[in-house]
Amino acid sequence: MKTKNLLLFLLAPISFLFASCVKDDTVSLEEQCNKLSQLRANPIAAVNKGDEIVLTADTLEGASYYWTGPNYFQSYYQNNTITSDANYYDRGWYHVKISYDDCNESVFDSVYVAVNFPQGTPSCSLTNNSADFTSALFLGDQSFSFINFGAVTGGYGVTANSANGDMRITMSDYWNTHDLEDGVYVTSSNPIPEYADIDQVFISDVNQGIYWVAQPDKPVYISHVGGKQRISFCGIQFSGDNGSNFYTANVDAQLTQP
């Protein structure tokens, strides 16, 4: 009998320790569903081009998450790095559905991701509604008598006419349905920038019978002055072709919406 009592005494602490490690499963389904109803997607501060974009949502153990967003984005993870190199086509609304087994309803929430344009100002002195050409050729500067901002073939842009030739600026068709934003854009080699390439600007000009095109990847500054849109650039190299000879010129220009 003494041996049996001793054995029971030794086993008792082990049983106590085992019982203390059992998971507390006393939270009711009703309580879990109430917690679910309070879950939200976390707001995202605006980022700059090239930054990281991370989606996050409130945590509920055992919940399932389903995200959707621009460019066919979808994910079943609670938190997601959309990209470590943000671009303007990553902009938009991202939606999450949060569910929990046996709860009658799911939670739906959305967050908007904004990607800002870099900011800057031209480094040269500009005359409004004119283009100044510097070249080995004799090229006259242009003073534009007619300027139009609005829809152009395939996109949005500017047409400007002068006695010495015309300038045309073409941007993404995106800007036909959105307010043009201030910031630093870049010149493109594509005569009609794609819809998603909202920072692309194609610039062409006719001067002295020569067709000129701006070199790509150069800064173009868009701003608003007195509520009017303005496009400016400094020292962008243009290449020109009259059908038999090839030329280059540096061009400064500033065009303001009438």
C-alpha positions as CSV (number, residue, x, y, z in Angstrom):
1,M,0.0,0.0,0.0
2,K,2.8,2.4,0.8
3,T,4.3,1.8,-2.7
4,K,0.9,2.6,-4.4
5,N,0.5,5.8,-2.4
6,L,4.0,6.9,-3.3
7,L,3.3,6.3,-7.0
8,L,0.1,8.4,-6.9
9,F,2.0,11.2,-5.2
10,L,4.7,11.2,-7.9
11,L,2.1,11.2,-10.8
12,A,0.0,14.0,-9.4
13,P,2.4,16.9,-10.3
14,I,2.7,15.5,-13.8
15,S,-1.1,15.5,-14.3
16,F,-1.3,19.0,-13.0
17,L,1.3,20.3,-15.5
18,F,-0.4,18.5,-18.4
19,A,-3.8,20.1,-17.6
20,S,-2.3,23.6,-17.4
21,C,-1.0,23.3,-21.1
22,V,-4.5,22.6,-22.5
23,K,-5.6,25.4,-24.9
24,D,-8.4,27.6,-23.5
25,D,-11.1,27.1,-26.0
26,T,-13.9,28.9,-24.1
27,V,-14.4,31.7,-26.7
28,S,-17.8,31.2,-28.2
29,L,-18.6,31.4,-31.9
30,E,-20.8,34.5,-31.2
31,E,-17.8,36.3,-29.6
32,Q,-15.6,35.3,-32.6
33,C,-18.2,36.6,-35.0
34,N,-18.5,39.9,-33.1
35,K,-14.7,40.3,-33.3
36,L,-14.9,39.5,-37.1
37,S,-17.4,42.3,-37.6
38,Q,-14.9,44.9,-36.2
39,L,-12.0,43.9,-38.5
40,R,-10.8,46.4,-41.1
41,A,-8.1,46.9,-43.8
42,N,-5.5,49.3,-42.5
43,P,-5.1,52.7,-44.3
44,I,-2.1,53.2,-46.5
45,A,-0.2,56.6,-46.6
46,A,0.6,57.8,-50.1
47,V,3.9,56.6,-51.5
48,N,6.3,57.9,-54.1
49,K,7.2,56.1,-57.3
50,G,9.8,53.4,-56.5
51,D,8.6,52.9,-52.9
52,E,7.3,49.7,-51.3
53,I,3.5,49.2,-51.1
54,V,2.2,46.8,-48.3
55,L,-1.4,45.9,-47.6
56,T,-2.3,44.9,-44.1
57,A,-5.5,44.0,-42.3
58,D,-6.6,43.5,-38.7
59,T,-5.8,40.0,-37.2
60,L,-8.3,37.4,-36.1
61,E,-6.8,33.9,-35.5
62,G,-8.5,31.4,-37.8
63,A,-9.9,34.0,-40.1
64,S,-9.4,33.8,-43.9
65,Y,-8.5,36.7,-46.1
66,Y,-9.0,37.4,-49.8
67,W,-7.6,40.6,-51.5
68,T,-8.3,41.9,-55.0
69,G,-7.1,45.1,-56.7
70,P,-5.8,46.7,-59.9
71,N,-3.9,44.8,-62.6
72,Y,-5.7,41.6,-61.6
73,F,-4.1,41.5,-58.2
74,Q,-5.4,38.8,-55.8
75,S,-4.1,37.2,-52.7
76,Y,-5.2,34.9,-49.9
77,Y,-2.7,36.3,-47.4
78,Q,-3.7,38.7,-44.6
79,N,-0.7,41.0,-45.3
80,N,0.9,41.5,-48.7
81,T,3.8,43.4,-50.3
82,I,2.2,44.4,-53.6
83,T,5.5,45.7,-54.9
84,S,8.9,47.0,-53.7
85,D,9.1,49.3,-56.7
86,A,5.8,51.3,-56.9
87,N,4.6,52.6,-60.3
88,Y,1.6,54.7,-61.2
89,Y,-0.3,51.6,-62.5
90,D,-0.3,50.3,-58.9
91,R,-2.7,53.1,-57.9
92,G,-6.3,52.3,-57.1
93,W,-8.7,50.6,-54.7
94,Y,-7.7,47.3,-53.0
95,H,-10.6,45.3,-51.5
96,V,-10.4,42.6,-48.8
97,K,-13.0,40.0,-47.8
98,I,-12.4,38.6,-44.3
99,S,-14.3,35.4,-43.3
100,Y,-14.5,33.1,-40.3
101,D,-15.9,29.5,-40.4
102,D,-19.6,29.3,-39.3
103,C,-20.1,33.1,-39.1
104,N,-23.1,34.0,-41.2
105,E,-21.5,37.1,-42.7
106,S,-18.1,38.2,-44.0
107,V,-16.4,41.6,-43.6
108,F,-15.7,43.7,-46.7
109,D,-13.3,46.7,-46.6
110,S,-11.2,48.7,-49.1
111,V,-8.1,50.9,-49.0
112,Y,-6.9,53.3,-51.7
113,V,-3.3,53.3,-52.7
114,A,-1.9,56.6,-54.0
115,V,1.4,56.9,-55.8
116,N,2.6,60.5,-56.0
117,F,4.5,62.2,-58.8
118,P,7.9,63.5,-57.9
119,Q,8.0,67.3,-57.7
120,G,10.3,69.9,-59.3
121,T,10.6,73.1,-61.3
122,P,12.4,73.9,-64.6
123,S,16.0,75.1,-64.2
124,C,16.0,77.6,-67.1
125,S,14.3,80.9,-67.7
126,L,11.3,80.4,-70.0
127,T,9.0,82.7,-72.0
128,N,5.4,81.6,-71.8
129,N,3.8,80.0,-74.9
130,S,7.0,79.8,-76.9
131,A,9.8,77.4,-77.9
132,D,13.4,78.3,-78.2
133,F,15.6,76.2,-80.5
134,T,19.4,76.0,-80.3
135,S,21.1,74.2,-83.2
136,A,23.9,74.4,-85.7
137,L,21.1,75.0,-88.2
138,F,19.4,78.3,-88.5
139,L,16.1,77.7,-86.7
140,G,13.6,80.3,-85.8
141,D,12.1,80.3,-82.3
142,Q,8.4,79.7,-82.1
143,S,5.8,82.0,-80.5
144,F,2.5,80.1,-80.4
145,S,-0.7,82.0,-81.3
146,F,-3.1,79.1,-80.8
147,I,-2.8,76.5,-78.0
148,N,-5.3,73.8,-77.2
149,F,-5.2,71.4,-74.2
150,G,-7.5,68.4,-74.5
151,A,-8.1,65.2,-76.4
152,V,-5.7,64.4,-79.2
153,T,-5.5,61.3,-81.4
154,G,-5.0,58.4,-79.1
155,G,-4.6,60.3,-75.9
156,Y,-4.6,63.7,-74.1
157,G,-2.3,66.5,-74.9
158,V,-1.5,69.9,-76.4
159,T,-1.5,71.3,-79.9
160,A,0.2,74.6,-80.5
161,N,0.5,76.6,-83.7
162,S,3.0,79.3,-84.7
163,A,4.0,81.0,-87.9
164,N,7.3,79.1,-87.7
165,G,5.9,75.6,-87.1
166,D,3.7,73.6,-84.8
167,M,4.3,71.6,-81.6
168,R,2.3,68.6,-80.4
169,I,2.5,67.0,-77.0
170,T,0.7,63.6,-76.5
171,M,0.1,62.0,-73.1
172,S,-1.8,58.9,-71.8
173,D,-5.5,58.7,-72.6
174,Y,-5.9,58.4,-68.8
175,W,-5.8,62.2,-68.5
176,N,-9.0,62.5,-70.6
177,T,-11.0,61.3,-67.6
178,H,-8.7,62.5,-64.7
179,D,-7.4,65.9,-63.6
180,L,-3.9,66.4,-64.8
181,E,-1.5,66.2,-61.8
182,D,1.4,68.5,-61.0
183,G,4.8,66.9,-61.0
184,V,7.8,65.7,-63.1
185,Y,6.9,63.5,-66.1
186,V,9.3,62.0,-68.6
187,T,9.5,62.1,-72.4
188,S,8.6,59.0,-74.3
189,S,9.7,57.4,-77.6
190,N,6.1,56.1,-78.0
191,P,4.0,58.6,-80.1
192,I,0.9,57.4,-78.2
193,P,1.8,56.5,-74.6
194,E,-0.1,53.5,-73.2
195,Y,-3.1,54.2,-70.8
196,A,-1.1,52.9,-67.8
197,D,2.0,55.1,-68.6
198,I,0.5,58.2,-67.1
199,D,3.8,59.9,-66.6
200,Q,4.9,59.6,-70.2
201,V,4.9,62.5,-72.6
202,F,5.7,62.4,-76.4
203,I,6.7,65.7,-77.9
204,S,7.1,66.5,-81.6
205,D,7.6,69.7,-83.5
206,V,7.8,71.0,-87.0
207,N,10.4,73.8,-87.5
208,Q,11.8,75.0,-90.9
209,G,10.1,72.0,-92.6
210,I,12.0,69.5,-90.4
211,Y,10.1,67.0,-88.2
212,W,11.6,67.0,-84.7
213,V,11.1,64.5,-81.8
214,A,12.2,64.8,-78.2
215,Q,14.8,62.4,-76.9
216,P,13.2,60.0,-74.4
217,D,13.6,59.9,-70.6
218,K,14.0,63.6,-70.1
219,P,12.1,65.6,-67.5
220,V,8.9,67.5,-68.3
221,Y,7.3,69.7,-65.6
222,I,3.5,70.0,-65.3
223,S,2.0,72.6,-63.0
224,H,-1.1,74.7,-62.5
225,V,-0.9,78.5,-62.6
226,G,-4.0,80.5,-61.9
227,G,-6.0,77.3,-62.3
228,K,-4.6,76.7,-65.8
229,Q,-2.4,73.7,-66.8
230,R,1.2,74.4,-67.8
231,I,3.8,72.2,-69.4
232,S,7.5,73.3,-69.3
233,F,10.8,71.8,-70.2
234,C,14.5,72.9,-70.5
235,G,17.3,71.9,-72.8
236,I,15.7,68.7,-74.2
237,Q,17.6,67.4,-77.2
238,F,15.4,66.9,-80.3
239,S,16.4,64.9,-83.3
240,G,15.2,66.1,-86.7
241,D,14.8,64.6,-90.2
242,N,13.8,66.2,-93.4
243,G,13.8,63.0,-95.4
244,S,17.5,63.1,-96.4
245,N,19.4,64.6,-93.5
246,F,19.5,64.1,-89.7
247,Y,19.8,67.0,-87.3
248,T,19.8,67.7,-83.5
249,A,18.6,70.8,-81.5
250,N,18.2,71.7,-77.9
251,V,14.7,73.1,-77.0
252,D,13.3,75.1,-74.2
253,A,9.5,75.5,-74.1
254,Q,6.6,76.5,-72.0
255,L,2.9,76.2,-72.9
256,T,0.0,77.4,-70.7
257,Q,-3.7,76.5,-71.1
258,P,-5.6,79.5,-72.4
